[in-house]
Amino acid sequence: MRTIGLLSVRRADYGVLSPILRRIQQDPELKIHLIVGGMHLSQEFGMTVKEIEQDGFPIAERVEMLSSSDSPEGIAGSMGRGLTGFAQAFSRFRPDLLVAVGDSFETASAVLAALPFKIPVAHVHGGEITQGAMDDALRHAVTKLSHLHFVATEEYKRRVIQMGEEPWRVLVSGAPALDNLKSIRLLSPEELQEKIGLSFKRGAPLLVTFHPVTLEYEQAERQTGELLEALRGFDFPIVFTRPNADTNGRVIVRLIESFLQHHPQARLIDSLGTVAYFSLMAVAAAMVGNSSSGLVEAPSFGLPVVNIGTRQRGRVRARNVIDVGYGRREITDGIKEAVSPEFRAGLRSLVNPYGDGTASERIVRRLKEVPLDERLIVKRFQDESEREALNAGR
């Protein structure tokens, strides 16, 4: 029986991993070894490990790593604690393969810890670009530390190969989070309002998620202030989701909490969970902020997105995305356009560039069939000239 290790350190990557977990759980020839850490184990971020437990997935390891500080020093310290904690976990048990998602500093710590143990890593969502965040560098670093690559689009596949990865290692799977849309029952508007504790009688809500832009963390207070000033001009109910555990994330939370004191039609939610989050996307007037879900999942709902600033610059986007700067006037104009009936009507035939909701099937098949041999572990850097020669010989 092949044991697949799966790493989840944030609520967002659990939404990506859950369809893969379900498919592995159903396969009698595969076994799950689930490693949970980071934000999942933090009271501040909603102890989202409980959601994993409620879904019935056994947790093999818990790695505490987050510092009480979100300063640059605090983040670096969390990375060091994570490296030690994940190394201890791998010393107790080495999975045959380790599946890791994306670009967070928590993920990078775990994948780096796996290197001396010779654990082959399968990386999901590589090849993407987010120029405003240190996640960009971390994602590419994880790519070079990984042995298999499950990318969302052909463009991302070309980029991973451009980084010297052998083409046989790279599979265009699509985005696994979209698989959830085929398996979950969305909450009714009434159930959703009760869960959030907010009435939508005055209109559909705005879903707002604004994460720290880690290469611009000194500007977090100004950027968040401009967003909140723009939101003051609208009469929509507003649902904020808590930002990630990145540099100066607590600055953003403090400003949102101050905003809430004067806006009874707004709520800050630590963690909605996949079902409630998708249910909110299905009824929202628009999504505002800088979350990757505005680019990856929102197109499947035909949901207009006002994408603020540089955090997602470089990612593939559908026509539901309106890119704006950090100024309140730009954000205001973007929201006005997004909530207009004309803009929403133009999204009726929207095709999501991130896939068709069958990614987990492709991923698990590859995890099951790939030979666990020296060819997988010992990576070769394929030069562009070699790749061109191989292509010319076809």
C-alpha positions in Angstrom: 0.0 0.0 0.0 1.4 3.4 -1.0 1.2 6.1 1.7 0.6 9.6 0.5 1.6 12.4 2.8 -0.5 15.5 2.5 0.5 18.9 4.0 -2.1 21.5 5.0 -1.0 24.7 6.8 -3.7 27.2 5.9 -7.5 27.2 5.3 -7.0 28.0 1.6 -4.7 25.0 0.9 -7.2 22.7 2.7 -9.8 23.7 0.2 -7.4 22.6 -2.5 -6.4 19.4 -0.8 -9.9 18.2 0.4 -10.9 16.7 -3.0 -7.6 14.9 -3.3 -8.0 13.6 0.3 -11.4 12.3 -0.5 -10.3 10.5 -3.6 -7.3 8.9 -1.8 -9.5 7.9 1.0 -11.7 6.0 -1.4 -8.8 4.1 -3.0 -8.1 0.8 -1.3 -4.5 0.8 -2.6 -3.6 4.2 -1.0 -3.2 5.4 2.5 -3.4 9.0 3.9 -0.7 10.5 6.1 -2.1 14.0 6.9 0.3 16.6 8.4 -1.3 19.7 9.7 0.4 22.9 10.9 0.5 26.6 10.8 -2.7 28.6 10.9 -4.8 25.5 11.3 -3.6 25.1 14.9 -4.0 28.8 15.9 -6.9 30.1 18.0 -6.4 33.5 16.4 -7.2 32.1 13.0 -10.2 30.0 14.1 -8.5 26.6 14.9 -9.5 25.4 11.5 -8.0 22.0 12.3 -11.5 21.3 13.7 -13.0 21.5 10.2 -10.5 18.8 9.0 -11.5 16.6 11.9 -15.2 17.1 11.2 -14.7 16.0 7.6 -13.4 12.7 8.9 -9.8 12.8 7.8 -7.3 11.3 10.3 -4.5 13.7 11.3 -1.1 11.9 11.6 1.0 14.9 12.7 0.4 18.4 14.1 3.3 20.9 13.8 3.1 24.0 15.9 5.1 26.8 14.2 3.5 30.2 14.2 5.1 33.0 16.3 3.0 35.5 18.3 4.6 38.2 16.1 3.9 39.0 12.4 7.0 41.1 12.0 9.7 40.1 9.5 11.7 38.6 12.4 8.6 36.8 13.7 7.8 35.3 10.3 11.5 34.1 9.9 11.3 32.6 13.4 8.1 30.7 12.4 9.9 29.3 9.4 12.7 28.1 11.6 10.3 26.4 14.0 8.4 24.9 11.1 11.6 23.5 9.6 12.5 21.8 12.9 8.9 20.6 13.6 8.4 19.1 10.1 11.9 17.4 10.3 10.8 15.8 13.6 7.6 14.6 12.0 9.5 13.1 9.0 11.9 11.3 11.3 8.9 9.5 12.9 7.4 8.5 9.6 8.3 9.0 5.9 5.5 8.9 3.5 6.1 7.5 0.0 5.1 10.9 -1.5 4.4 14.3 0.0 1.7 16.5 -1.6 2.2 20.3 -0.9 0.2 23.2 -2.2 1.3 26.6 -3.3 3.5 29.2 -1.9 3.3 30.0 1.8 6.3 30.2 4.1 4.8 27.3 6.1 4.8 25.1 3.0 8.3 26.1 2.1 9.5 25.1 5.6 7.9 21.6 5.3 9.2 20.9 1.8 12.7 22.0 2.7 12.6 19.7 5.7 11.7 16.8 3.4 14.8 17.3 1.3 17.4 15.4 3.4 14.9 12.6 4.0 14.7 12.0 0.2 10.9 12.2 0.3 9.6 12.9 -3.2 7.4 16.0 -3.2 4.4 16.6 -5.5 3.7 20.3 -5.8 0.2 21.7 -6.6 -0.2 25.2 -8.2 3.4 25.7 -9.3 4.4 27.9 -12.2 2.2 30.8 -11.1 3.3 34.4 -10.6 2.3 36.8 -7.8 4.7 39.7 -8.2 3.6 41.7 -5.1 4.3 38.9 -2.5 7.3 37.0 -1.3 5.1 34.0 -2.0 6.3 34.3 -5.6 9.9 33.4 -4.6 8.7 30.7 -2.2 6.5 29.1 -4.9 9.4 28.9 -7.3 11.7 27.6 -4.6 9.2 24.8 -3.8 9.1 24.0 -7.5 12.8 23.3 -7.5 12.5 21.3 -4.3 9.7 19.2 -5.8 9.7 16.1 -8.0 6.2 16.2 -9.6 4.2 19.2 -10.6 0.5 19.5 -10.9 -0.2 22.9 -12.5 -3.5 24.6 -13.3 -2.9 25.8 -16.9 -0.8 25.2 -19.9 0.9 28.6 -19.3 2.0 27.5 -15.9 3.3 24.2 -17.3 5.5 26.1 -19.8 6.9 28.2 -16.9 7.8 25.2 -14.8 9.5 23.6 -17.7 11.3 26.9 -18.4 12.7 26.6 -14.8 14.6 23.4 -15.9 12.1 20.8 -14.8 11.8 17.7 -17.1 8.5 17.8 -19.0 7.5 14.2 -17.9 7.3 15.6 -14.3 4.7 18.2 -15.1 1.0 17.5 -15.5 -1.7 20.1 -16.3 -4.3 19.0 -13.7 -6.4 22.1 -13.3 -7.2 23.6 -9.9 -8.3 20.9 -7.4 -10.5 23.4 -5.4 -12.9 23.5 -8.3 -13.6 19.8 -7.7 -15.5 20.8 -4.6 -18.2 22.4 -6.7 -19.3 18.9 -7.8 -19.4 17.3 -4.3 -20.7 19.9 -1.8 -24.2 21.2 -1.1 -24.2 25.0 -1.0 -26.0 26.6 2.0 -29.3 28.4 1.2 -29.2 32.2 1.7 -31.2 31.7 4.9 -28.7 29.2 6.3 -25.8 31.4 5.2 -27.2 34.5 6.9 -27.7 32.5 10.1 -24.2 31.1 10.1 -22.6 34.6 9.5 -25.0 36.5 11.7 -25.8 39.0 9.1 -28.9 39.9 7.1 -28.9 40.2 3.3 -32.3 42.0 3.2 -30.6 45.2 2.2 -29.0 43.5 -0.8 -26.4 40.9 -1.7 -23.2 41.3 0.3 -19.7 42.2 -0.7 -17.1 39.5 0.1 -13.9 41.2 1.1 -10.5 39.5 1.6 -7.4 41.6 1.9 -4.2 39.9 2.7 -0.8 41.5 3.4 1.2 42.3 0.3 4.4 40.9 1.8 6.8 42.8 -0.5 5.0 46.0 0.5 4.3 45.2 4.1 5.3 48.7 5.4 2.3 50.0 3.4 -0.3 47.7 4.9 -1.9 50.4 7.1 -2.2 52.8 4.2 -3.5 50.2 1.7 -6.1 48.9 4.1 -7.2 52.4 5.0 -7.8 53.2 1.4 -9.9 50.1 0.9 -12.0 50.8 4.0 -12.6 54.4 2.9 -13.8 53.1 -0.4 -16.2 50.6 1.3 -17.7 53.4 3.4 -19.3 54.8 0.3 -21.5 51.7 -0.3 -24.6 50.4 1.5 -24.0 46.7 0.9 -23.7 44.2 3.8 -20.0 43.3 4.0 -18.4 40.0 5.0 -14.6 40.3 5.7 -12.5 37.2 6.0 -9.4 37.3 8.2 -6.1 37.8 6.4 -3.3 35.2 6.4 -0.6 35.0 9.0 1.8 37.1 6.9 3.8 40.1 7.8 1.6 42.9 9.3 -1.6 40.9 9.0 -2.6 42.0 12.4 -2.4 45.7 11.2 -5.2 44.8 8.7 -7.3 43.0 11.3 -7.0 46.0 13.7 -8.2 48.4 11.0 -11.1 46.1 10.0 -12.2 45.7 13.7 -12.3 49.5 14.0 -14.4 49.7 10.8 -16.9 47.2 12.3 -17.6 49.4 15.3 -19.3 52.0 13.0 -20.8 49.6 10.5 -23.3 47.1 12.0 -23.9 45.6 8.5 -20.4 44.2 8.4 -18.8 41.1 9.9 -15.2 39.8 10.2 -15.1 36.0 10.0 -12.1 34.0 11.2 -12.8 31.1 8.9 -16.0 30.4 6.8 -15.0 26.8 5.8 -15.3 25.6 2.2 -19.0 25.2 2.1 -19.9 28.6 3.6 -17.2 30.3 1.6 -18.5 28.9 -1.7 -22.1 29.6 -0.7 -21.2 33.2 -0.1 -19.5 33.4 -3.5 -22.7 32.1 -5.0 -24.8 35.0 -3.6 -22.3 37.9 -3.3 -22.7 41.1 -5.3 -18.9 41.2 -5.8 -15.7 40.1 -4.3 -13.2 42.7 -3.3 -9.5 42.4 -2.2 -6.5 40.5 -3.3 -7.2 36.8 -2.7 -6.3 34.2 -5.3 -9.8 32.8 -5.0 -11.0 35.8 -6.9 -9.0 34.5 -9.9 -9.3 30.7 -9.4 -12.7 29.9 -8.0 -14.8 33.1 -8.6 -15.0 32.6 -12.4 -17.0 29.3 -11.8 -19.7 31.4 -10.1 -19.7 34.2 -12.6 -18.7 36.4 -9.7 -17.3 39.9 -10.4 -14.0 40.6 -8.6 -12.3 43.8 -7.8 -8.6 42.8 -7.5 -6.6 45.4 -5.6 -2.9 46.1 -6.1 0.0 43.9 -6.9 -0.4 40.7 -4.9 -1.9 38.7 -7.8 -0.1 40.5 -10.6 1.0 37.9 -13.2 -1.7 35.2 -12.5 -4.0 34.1 -15.3 -7.3 35.8 -15.0 -10.8 35.5 -16.6 -12.8 38.6 -17.6 -14.6 38.6 -14.2 -11.6 40.4 -12.7 -11.3 44.2 -12.6 -7.8 45.2 -11.7 -7.4 48.4 -9.7 -4.7 50.2 -7.7 -4.6 51.0 -4.0 -6.3 54.4 -4.1 -9.8 54.7 -2.7 -11.1 56.3 -5.9 -9.9 53.5 -8.1 -11.4 50.9 -5.7 -14.7 52.8 -5.6 -14.9 52.9 -9.4 -14.0 49.2 -9.6 -16.8 48.3 -7.2 -19.3 50.4 -9.0 -18.4 48.6 -12.3 -18.4 45.2 -10.7 -21.9 45.5 -9.2 -23.5 47.0 -12.3 -26.0 44.7 -14.0 -24.2 45.2 -17.3 -20.9 43.8 -16.0 -22.6 40.8 -14.3 -24.6 40.1 -17.5 -21.4 39.9 -19.5 -20.2 37.0 -17.3 -23.0 34.6 -18.1 -20.9 32.5 -20.6 -17.7 32.7 -18.6 -15.3 29.8 -18.8 -13.0 29.2 -15.9 -9.4 29.0 -17.2 -8.4 27.0 -14.1 -10.1 23.8 -15.2 -13.2 21.7 -15.3 -13.5 20.3 -11.8 -11.7 16.9 -12.4 -8.2 17.8 -11.2 -8.2 15.4 -8.2 -8.8 12.4 -10.4 -5.8 13.3 -12.6 -3.6 14.0 -9.6 -4.4 10.8 -7.6 -4.0 8.7 -10.7 -0.5 10.1 -11.2 0.4 9.7 -7.5 -0.7 6.1 -7.6 1.1 5.1 -10.8 4.4 7.0 -10.8 7.3 4.7 -10.1 9.1 5.5 -6.8 12.6 5.0 -8.2 15.9 6.8 -8.7 14.6 8.6 -11.8 12.0 10.3 -9.6 14.3 11.3 -6.8 17.4 12.3 -8.7 16.4 15.4 -10.7 18.1 16.6 -13.9 18.1 20.2 -14.9 17.0 20.3 -18.5 18.6 23.1 -20.4 16.6 25.0 -23.0 19.0 23.9 -25.8 18.5 20.2 -24.8 14.7 20.7 -24.8 14.8 22.4 -28.2 16.9 19.6 -29.6 14.5 17.0 -28.3 11.5 18.9 -29.8 13.3 19.2 -33.2 13.9 15.5 -33.3 10.2 14.6 -33.0 
